[in-house]
Amino acid sequence: MNNLKKLTLLHSNDMHGDFLAEKIDEKLVGGVSLLSGYISKVRQEEKNVLYAIAGDMFCGSVIDSEFHGISTIQIMNMLSPDIVTVGNHEVDYGIAHLLFLEKCAEFPIINANLYLKTNHTRLFDPYKVIEIDGMKILFIGVLTEITLLKCKMDKLVGTFVTLEDAAAEVGKICNTYNATDVDMTVLLTHIGLEEDKKLAALLDPAWGVDMIIGGHSHDFMEEPAVVNGIPIVQAGTGTDQIGRFDLMIDTDENRIDSYTWTPVPINADTCPEDESIEEVIRTYKDTTDEKYGRILTKFVRKLTAPSHIEETEIGNLFADILKDCLGVDIFLLAAGSIRVHEFGPVVTKRDFDECFPFDDSAHMVFWTGAQLKHALLRMLRDETLAGEHTEFYQVSHGLEYEYDEITHTMLKLNFEGKPVEEDRVYTIGLQDFHYKNLKDSFDLDPDEIEKNHPTRDVATSCVQVIEEALQRGRHQNARIEGRIVIHMTEENKQKLIERVNAGRF
């Protein structure tokens, strides 16, 4: 008879500094103290328990940003994950700062994608074998293409660019460690559900990858997606739920004999509060409340941003402010810069920083009408509208376009009520990250753009520009005006509806 052992594997992803519980329908939901209470409860109830985080612990709250992630590391140290992989927002404070935060972490952080170009030295351990009750569990870390774009700004840092490269690296690691009697292999990824499915399809079954625990696309799942025999899971976003695998491991055959997976809601009804971790969080909150509690403005009504791939009220407001303040014809605001679904009507400094947490300088670039059309068509490619990429841009007043995804045709492209002229040069405002990734984001050659006119730096901080405008303004409002009209395929339209209904961007 084969030797079967039980393993409980808990996992989170895209926590984004979601430290505090919220009251929903008179019930406390989420928050790290309740999450910690549940994890501790499971660790007491079950013999063999591991807890993994699939990227993006950082960014999204003022407690995180005020202390540049140091607060998050202290809180995560108390949460005590067994293994963590790098997500795209782990590099928001810079690669050097991330390496400093890693030294502060009391848990292993893995990633197989980042290395120094000079000597190909990896920045992190690409994998870790965790031994528990005689079982050996191999974890391998893989991150998102968005991170790869950000890392291209650092000339010393290189990456594996494609899924094929990542799959080959996984195969190399699996081939090396299969001989060490590994009982289960887990890919801890941060590339999004659709990319996880593609990656799973590329994996050779002989490598023995048993599951993919992912992040980045914030999917709330009722059951695993199974591709190439590999279950793929995520646990949404924040701390409102946690994923739970209950597995029976055959340690004689080095394989999973059976498993169940459940998304577990984190709330006061089912999770005891961890008072020690709550005390630490409250200490940080007290420090930030005084600074971030001041009121910036009051809108006429609450503004919304239900999706990252359609025109939104918050997107229109911010894009218009940047256009008007910086004196450009058109401002293209990255939709992913907006991190909340609702904003206002009363807006505190905390509200604003959590809505628009990623500060960047701004540049004025000079594009012909033909280049503007080409850039928008690049943004509107099928993968973006299917929700597989996040390079989507809110547009400032004066620009209107209508696009048919079925025929891949731009039906209308107007500026100030007139068709965009192909040979006319327009001034375009871009955030620094997107300016530095013109080729990836817009399929435009920076050298060709510079021939139109040298780029101008117009602001060192988009956050400061918007914050100042909010403080000055009274009775501010924004509405959907038909600046962006997209005729989607029925399939992508349904996907968008599902994402909005699930509260995912």
Secondary structure per residue as TSV (DSSP state, phi and psi in degrees):
chain	resnum	aa	ss	phi	psi
A	1	M	-	360.0	133.3
A	2	N	-	-69.1	153.2
A	3	N	-	-88.0	109.7
A	4	L	E	-104.6	133.6
A	5	K	E	-129.4	143.7
A	6	K	E	-90.0	139.4
A	7	L	E	-133.0	131.2
A	8	T	E	-106.4	120.6
A	9	L	E	-115.6	110.5
A	10	L	E	-96.3	150.1
A	11	H	E	-153.4	146.0
A	12	S	E	-127.7	166.1
A	13	N	-	-158.1	155.1
A	14	D	-	51.7	52.0
A	15	M	-	-74.3	-31.2
A	16	H	T	49.0	45.4
A	17	G	T	63.8	25.0
A	18	D	-	-81.0	75.3
A	19	F	-	-87.0	-29.6
A	20	L	S	-102.0	139.8
A	21	A	-	-70.0	150.4
A	22	E	E	-112.8	150.0
A	23	K	E	-94.2	114.4
A	24	I	E	-123.5	121.5
A	25	D	T	52.0	46.1
A	26	E	T	64.0	18.6
A	27	K	E	-128.6	134.5
A	28	L	E	-71.6	129.3
A	29	V	E	-127.9	135.4
A	30	G	-	72.1	-165.6
A	31	G	-	93.8	146.4
A	32	V	H	-69.6	-31.5
A	33	S	H	-67.0	-39.1
A	34	L	H	-71.4	-39.2
A	35	L	H	-60.7	-46.1
A	36	S	H	-61.7	-39.2
A	37	G	H	-61.4	-40.7
A	38	Y	H	-66.7	-45.3
A	39	I	H	-61.0	-43.4
A	40	S	H	-63.1	-38.8
A	41	K	H	-62.0	-44.9
A	42	V	H	-66.3	-39.1
A	43	R	H	-63.9	-29.3
A	44	Q	H	-79.1	-34.4
A	45	E	H	-80.3	-33.3
A	46	E	-	-111.0	150.0
A	47	K	S	-74.3	-45.7
A	48	N	S	-119.0	107.9
A	49	V	E	-131.5	132.8
A	50	L	E	-125.0	146.7
A	51	Y	E	-127.0	124.0
A	52	A	E	-120.8	148.8
A	53	I	E	-123.4	124.7
A	54	A	E	-97.6	53.9
A	55	G	S	88.9	161.1
A	56	D	-	61.5	55.2
A	57	M	-	-71.6	-32.7
A	58	F	S	-91.6	165.1
A	59	C	S	67.7	142.6
A	60	G	S	120.9	-12.0
A	61	S	S	-139.1	154.9
A	62	V	H	-71.1	-26.3
A	63	I	H	-62.4	-37.3
A	64	D	H	-74.0	-50.3
A	65	S	H	-68.9	-35.2
A	66	E	H	-61.5	-34.7
A	67	F	T	-108.6	14.4
A	68	H	T	49.6	45.5
A	69	G	T	85.2	-14.4
A	70	I	H	-64.2	-38.8
A	71	S	H	-61.8	-41.8
A	72	T	H	-63.1	-43.3
A	73	I	H	-62.3	-41.5
A	74	Q	H	-63.0	-42.8
A	75	I	H	-66.8	-41.3
A	76	M	H	-66.5	-34.1
A	77	N	H	-59.4	-38.5
A	78	M	H	-72.3	-30.6
A	79	L	H	-72.6	-26.3
A	80	S	-	58.7	58.1
A	81	P	-	-66.0	152.5
A	82	D	S	-85.0	-23.9
A	83	I	E	-160.4	142.6
A	84	V	E	-139.2	144.3
A	85	T	E	-113.6	164.3
A	86	V	-	-81.8	134.9
A	87	G	-	-109.1	177.0
A	88	N	G	-64.3	-33.6
A	89	H	G	-82.7	-6.4
A	90	E	G	-65.7	-21.2
A	91	V	G	-98.3	6.8
A	92	D	T	-63.9	-27.5
A	93	Y	T	-93.6	7.7
A	94	G	-	101.6	150.6
A	95	I	H	-61.7	-43.2
A	96	A	H	-61.9	-41.7
A	97	H	H	-68.1	-35.8
A	98	L	H	-62.4	-40.8
A	99	L	H	-65.8	-34.2
A	100	F	H	-65.0	-44.9
A	101	L	H	-62.8	-34.6
A	102	E	H	-60.4	-38.2
A	103	K	H	-66.8	-25.9
A	104	C	H	-82.1	-17.3
A	105	A	-	-76.5	138.7
A	106	E	S	-100.5	24.7
A	107	F	S	-142.2	155.1
A	108	P	-	-75.8	138.2
A	109	I	E	-116.4	123.9
A	110	I	E	-117.3	150.6
A	111	N	-	-166.9	130.2
A	112	A	S	-100.0	5.6
A	113	N	S	-103.8	-28.7
A	114	L	E	-99.4	135.6
A	115	Y	E	-152.3	162.0
A	116	L	E	-81.7	131.4
A	117	K	T	-65.7	-30.4
A	118	T	T	-61.8	-42.5
A	119	N	T	-136.5	11.8
A	120	H	-	60.4	26.3
A	121	T	-	-74.4	128.6
A	122	R	B	-69.0	145.9
A	123	L	S	-78.2	-25.8
A	124	F	S	-135.3	161.6
A	125	D	B	-64.0	131.7
A	126	P	S	-76.3	-17.2
A	127	Y	E	-155.6	168.3
A	128	K	E	-151.8	136.7
A	129	V	E	-98.6	118.9
A	130	I	E	-103.9	126.8
A	131	E	E	-101.9	130.8
A	132	I	E	-146.6	122.0
A	133	D	T	51.6	41.8
A	134	G	T	81.8	-4.7
A	135	M	E	-93.8	144.8
A	136	K	E	-114.2	118.9
A	137	I	E	-113.2	120.5
A	138	L	E	-95.9	121.1
A	139	F	E	-108.7	135.0
A	140	I	E	-125.9	133.2
A	141	G	E	-100.5	130.0
A	142	V	E	-133.4	136.0
A	143	L	-	-114.8	-173.7
A	144	T	-	-93.6	155.5
A	145	E	H	-60.8	-32.5
A	146	I	H	-60.2	-40.4
A	147	T	H	-62.8	-39.8
A	148	L	H	-61.5	-39.2
A	149	L	H	-62.5	-44.6
A	150	K	H	-64.1	-38.7
A	151	C	H	-70.8	-18.4
A	152	K	T	-65.0	-19.2
A	153	M	T	-68.3	-23.4
A	154	D	S	-96.6	111.1
A	155	K	T	-68.7	-14.9
A	156	L	T	-89.0	-13.9
A	157	V	E	-104.0	129.0
A	158	G	E	-113.9	168.6
A	159	T	E	-146.8	159.9
A	160	F	-	-82.3	123.1
A	161	V	-	-88.0	-43.3
A	162	T	S	-102.3	162.4
A	163	L	H	-62.0	-35.6
A	164	E	H	-61.8	-41.0
A	165	D	H	-63.1	-43.9
A	166	A	H	-63.8	-42.3
A	167	A	H	-61.4	-41.9
A	168	A	H	-62.7	-38.8
A	169	E	H	-67.1	-39.8
A	170	V	H	-59.6	-44.5
A	171	G	H	-60.5	-40.9
A	172	K	H	-62.3	-44.1
A	173	I	H	-67.5	-44.1
A	174	C	H	-62.8	-42.9
A	175	N	H	-60.2	-37.4
A	176	T	H	-70.6	-39.2
A	177	Y	H	-102.9	-7.0
A	178	N	G	-59.0	-29.8
A	179	A	G	-72.8	-11.6
A	180	T	G	-93.4	21.6
A	181	D	T	65.8	41.4
A	182	V	-	-69.4	131.2
A	183	D	S	-90.2	-27.0
A	184	M	E	-154.5	140.2
A	185	T	E	-119.1	127.1
A	186	V	E	-120.5	126.3
A	187	L	E	-88.9	121.6
A	188	L	E	-102.9	101.2
A	189	T	E	-113.7	164.0
A	190	H	-	-142.3	66.3
A	191	I	S	-129.5	-0.3
A	192	G	-	92.2	151.5
A	193	L	H	-60.9	-44.5
A	194	E	H	-65.5	-39.1
A	195	E	H	-69.6	-34.5
A	196	D	H	-59.1	-41.5
A	197	K	H	-63.2	-42.2
A	198	K	H	-65.1	-41.1
A	199	L	H	-63.4	-43.8
A	200	A	H	-58.8	-38.4
A	201	A	H	-67.0	-22.6
A	202	L	H	-86.4	-12.7
A	203	L	S	-81.4	131.9
A	204	D	-	-73.0	125.8
A	205	P	G	-54.4	-27.0
A	206	A	G	-66.3	-19.1
A	207	W	G	-72.6	-22.0
A	208	G	-	79.8	26.5
A	209	V	-	-70.9	125.1
A	210	D	-	-95.9	-30.5
A	211	M	E	-161.0	160.8
A	212	I	E	-123.0	120.3
A	213	I	E	-104.7	115.5
A	214	G	-	-117.5	-178.4
A	215	G	-	-160.2	-168.6
A	216	H	S	92.0	-43.6
A	217	S	S	-92.6	-0.7
A	218	H	-	60.6	38.7
A	219	D	-	-80.8	126.5
A	220	F	B	-89.7	116.5
A	221	M	-	-113.4	141.7
A	222	E	S	-90.2	-26.1
A	223	E	S	-154.3	159.7
A	224	P	-	-65.1	147.7
A	225	A	E	-87.4	133.9
A	226	V	E	-116.1	119.6
A	227	V	E	-130.3	130.5
A	228	N	T	57.8	31.1
A	229	G	T	77.9	6.2
A	230	I	E	-108.8	118.8
A	231	P	E	-71.2	137.0
A	232	I	E	-122.7	129.2
A	233	V	E	-136.5	157.1
A	234	Q	-	-141.1	165.3
A	235	A	B	-123.1	44.5
A	236	G	-	68.7	-130.1
A	237	T	S	-148.9	156.6
A	238	G	T	72.4	-150.2
A	239	T	T	-121.5	20.5
A	240	D	S	-75.1	-19.8
A	241	Q	E	-151.8	166.2
A	242	I	E	-137.1	146.0
A	243	G	E	-87.8	146.0
A	244	R	E	-137.6	118.8
A	245	F	E	-98.5	131.5
A	246	D	E	-114.0	113.4
A	247	L	E	-119.8	146.9
A	248	M	E	-108.7	119.6
A	249	I	E	-104.1	127.8
A	250	D	E	-89.4	101.6
A	251	T	T	-79.1	-12.1
A	252	D	T	-78.5	-40.9
A	253	E	T	-96.4	-3.5
A	254	N	T	55.0	56.8
A	255	R	E	-155.8	165.7
A	256	I	E	-80.0	124.8
A	257	D	E	-82.4	-40.1
A	258	S	E	-163.4	161.5
A	259	Y	E	-157.0	157.0
A	260	T	E	-129.0	148.8
A	261	W	E	-129.2	136.9
A	262	T	E	-138.7	133.2
A	263	P	E	-82.6	122.0
A	264	V	E	-105.5	120.3
A	265	P	E	-70.3	140.9
A	266	I	-	-102.2	110.1
A	267	N	B	-153.2	171.7
A	268	A	T	-68.2	-19.9
A	269	D	T	-72.5	-32.8
A	270	T	T	-114.8	-12.6
A	271	C	S	-123.5	121.5
A	272	P	-	-69.7	147.3
A	273	E	-	-80.2	137.4
A	274	D	-	-91.8	101.0
A	275	E	H	-67.5	-30.9
A	276	S	H	-67.6	-42.5
A	277	I	H	-73.9	-30.8
A	278	E	H	-64.0	-37.4
A	279	E	H	-63.6	-41.3
A	280	V	H	-64.6	-44.0
A	281	I	H	-62.8	-42.7
A	282	R	H	-64.5	-33.8
A	283	T	H	-61.4	-45.8
A	284	Y	H	-65.3	-40.0
A	285	K	H	-64.3	-42.1
A	286	D	H	-60.1	-37.2
A	287	T	H	-66.8	-39.7
A	288	T	H	-83.8	-25.9
A	289	D	H	-59.4	-42.8
A	290	E	H	-61.8	-40.2
A	291	K	H	-78.5	-37.5
A	292	Y	H	-103.9	1.9
A	293	G	-	-84.3	-9.9
A	294	R	S	-67.5	145.8
A	295	I	E	-86.2	127.9
A	296	L	E	-86.8	-43.1
A	297	T	E	-166.3	173.4
A	298	K	E	-134.7	121.8
A	299	F	B	-80.4	167.1
A	300	V	S	-63.5	-34.4
A	301	R	S	-158.7	174.4
A	302	K	-	-69.6	135.2
A	303	L	E	-103.5	154.0
A	304	T	E	-128.0	159.1
A	305	A	-	-147.3	76.7
A	306	P	-	-70.8	-19.2
A	307	S	-	-149.3	156.7
A	308	H	S	-91.6	-4.0
A	309	I	S	-124.6	41.9
A	310	E	S	-158.0	164.8
A	311	E	-	-63.5	136.1
A	312	T	-	-131.5	158.9
A	313	E	H	-66.9	-45.2
A	314	I	H	-64.2	-41.5
A	315	G	H	-60.2	-43.3
A	316	N	H	-62.7	-43.8
A	317	L	H	-60.4	-50.7
A	318	F	H	-69.0	-40.9
A	319	A	H	-64.2	-38.5
A	320	D	H	-66.9	-41.9
A	321	I	H	-59.1	-47.5
A	322	L	H	-66.7	-37.9
A	323	K	H	-62.6	-50.7
A	324	D	H	-69.3	-39.2
A	325	C	H	-74.7	-32.4
A	326	L	H	-98.8	-5.5
A	327	G	T	72.1	33.4
A	328	V	-	-101.6	160.8
A	329	D	S	-67.8	-44.1
A	330	I	E	-139.4	133.5
A	331	F	E	-111.8	127.4
A	332	L	E	-102.1	106.2
A	333	L	E	-98.0	124.4
A	334	A	E	-60.0	121.5
A	335	A	G	-61.6	-31.1
A	336	G	G	-68.6	-11.1
A	337	S	G	-69.8	-22.6
A	338	I	-	-93.3	120.4
A	339	R	-	-113.7	11.3
A	340	V	-	-129.9	159.0
A	341	H	S	-90.2	-25.3
A	342	E	E	-135.1	147.4
A	343	F	E	-146.9	121.4
A	344	G	-	91.0	-167.9
A	345	P	S	-72.2	-31.8
A	346	V	E	-86.2	128.4
A	347	V	E	-118.5	114.8
A	348	T	E	-91.8	170.1
A	349	K	H	-58.9	-39.0
A	350	R	H	-61.9	-45.8
A	351	D	H	-57.8	-45.3
A	352	F	H	-65.3	-44.7
A	353	D	H	-66.2	-32.3
A	354	E	H	-77.8	-27.2
A	355	C	H	-74.8	-40.4
A	356	F	S	-132.4	71.1
A	357	P	-	-84.0	-13.4
A	358	F	-	-104.5	101.9
A	359	D	-	-80.1	148.7
A	360	D	-	-153.4	153.7
A	361	S	-	-74.9	171.3
A	362	A	E	-128.2	146.2
A	363	H	E	-127.3	146.0
A	364	M	E	-100.8	115.3
A	365	V	E	-110.3	160.8
A	366	F	E	-118.4	110.8
A	367	W	E	-117.3	143.1
A	368	T	E	-73.6	163.9
A	369	G	H	-59.1	-36.5
A	370	A	H	-65.1	-39.9
A	371	Q	H	-68.5	-37.1
A	372	L	H	-61.9	-45.2
A	373	K	H	-62.5	-43.3
A	374	H	H	-61.8	-41.8
A	375	A	H	-64.0	-42.7
A	376	L	H	-67.1	-39.0
A	377	L	H	-64.5	-36.7
A	378	R	H	-60.6	-44.2
A	379	M	H	-63.7	-35.2
A	380	L	T	-89.7	17.3
A	381	R	S	-63.7	162.4
A	382	D	H	-57.1	-40.1
A	383	E	H	-62.0	-37.7
A	384	T	H	-64.8	-46.5
A	385	L	H	-70.9	-19.0
A	386	A	T	-83.9	-1.8
A	387	G	T	84.4	14.3
A	388	E	S	-89.7	-15.6
A	389	H	-	-132.8	157.3
A	390	T	-	-115.0	14.0
A	391	E	-	-81.2	73.3
A	392	F	-	-122.6	147.4
A	393	Y	E	-129.2	131.6
A	394	Q	E	-76.7	147.4
A	395	V	E	-118.4	147.2
A	396	S	-	-78.4	166.0
A	397	H	T	-60.6	146.1
A	398	G	T	106.6	-28.8
A	399	L	E	-102.0	132.6
A	400	E	E	-138.0	137.3
A	401	Y	E	-144.2	154.5
A	402	E	E	-131.8	127.7
A	403	Y	E	-129.6	138.9
A	404	D	E	-108.7	109.3
A	405	E	T	-67.1	-31.2
A	406	I	T	-65.1	-42.4
A	407	T	T	-100.0	-2.7
A	408	H	T	54.5	46.3
A	409	T	E	-121.7	135.7
A	410	M	E	-85.6	106.2
A	411	L	E	-77.8	-29.4
A	412	K	E	-151.9	138.2
A	413	L	E	-145.7	98.9
A	414	N	E	-117.6	148.1
A	415	F	E	-128.4	122.0
A	416	E	T	52.2	44.3
A	417	G	T	83.4	-2.2
A	418	K	E	-123.5	150.8
A	419	P	E	-57.7	139.0
A	420	V	-	-61.7	130.5
A	421	E	-	-88.0	127.0
A	422	E	T	-59.0	-36.9
A	423	D	T	-92.1	-11.5
A	424	R	S	-74.8	142.5
A	425	V	E	-96.0	125.8
A	426	Y	E	-110.2	147.6
A	427	T	E	-90.9	127.1
A	428	I	E	-118.8	130.2
A	429	G	E	-93.3	132.4
A	430	L	E	-135.5	144.0
A	431	Q	E	-70.3	154.0
A	432	D	H	-56.1	-44.9
A	433	F	H	-58.0	-41.7
A	434	H	H	-79.2	-29.6
A	435	Y	H	-64.5	-41.2
A	436	K	T	-76.6	-8.4
A	437	N	T	-123.4	44.6
A	438	L	H	-55.9	-40.8
A	439	K	H	-67.2	-45.9
A	440	D	H	-72.6	-41.8
A	441	S	H	-79.5	-37.4
A	442	F	H	-125.0	-3.1
A	443	D	-	57.3	42.3
A	444	L	-	-118.3	141.2
A	445	D	-	-84.5	118.7
A	446	P	H	-55.4	-37.1
A	447	D	H	-64.7	-39.3
A	448	E	H	-66.6	-38.3
A	449	I	H	-63.6	-41.2
A	450	E	H	-64.6	-23.1
A	451	K	H	-67.5	-27.2
A	452	N	H	-68.2	-44.8
A	453	H	S	-178.4	141.4
A	454	P	-	-59.2	139.4
A	455	T	-	-64.0	145.0
A	456	R	E	-116.2	138.1
A	457	D	E	-85.1	123.3
A	458	V	E	-115.2	-11.4
A	459	A	E	-161.9	142.3
A	460	T	S	-88.9	-11.4
A	461	S	-	-152.6	111.8
A	462	C	H	-66.7	-35.7
A	463	V	H	-58.5	-45.6
A	464	Q	H	-64.7	-38.1
A	465	V	H	-62.9	-49.3
A	466	I	H	-68.0	-42.4
A	467	E	H	-61.1	-43.0
A	468	E	H	-63.2	-40.9
A	469	A	H	-66.4	-37.6
A	470	L	H	-64.9	-40.9
A	471	Q	H	-66.3	-36.3
A	472	R	H	-74.4	-31.3
A	473	G	-	-79.4	152.9
A	474	R	S	-129.4	144.4
A	475	H	S	54.4	40.0
A	476	Q	B	-71.2	149.5
A	477	N	-	-153.9	162.2
A	478	A	-	-155.4	143.5
A	479	R	-	-134.4	163.2
A	480	I	-	-74.3	124.5
A	481	E	-	-116.2	1.2
A	482	G	S	81.5	23.6
A	483	R	S	-65.6	-37.1
A	484	I	E	-120.5	115.6
A	485	V	E	-124.5	118.7
A	486	I	E	-124.6	122.2
A	487	H	E	-91.4	101.2
A	488	M	-	-87.4	161.5
A	489	T	-	-65.9	155.6
A	490	E	H	-59.0	-37.2
A	491	E	H	-63.1	-48.6
A	492	N	H	-72.1	-30.3
A	493	K	H	-62.9	-42.4
A	494	Q	H	-66.7	-39.7
A	495	K	H	-60.2	-42.0
A	496	L	H	-63.8	-43.5
A	497	I	H	-60.7	-42.7
A	498	E	H	-64.4	-40.7
A	499	R	H	-66.0	-42.4
A	500	V	H	-65.4	-44.9
A	501	N	H	-62.8	-32.2
A	502	A	T	-84.1	-2.4
A	503	G	T	76.7	22.7
A	504	R	-	-105.7	142.1
A	505	F	-	-67.3	360.0
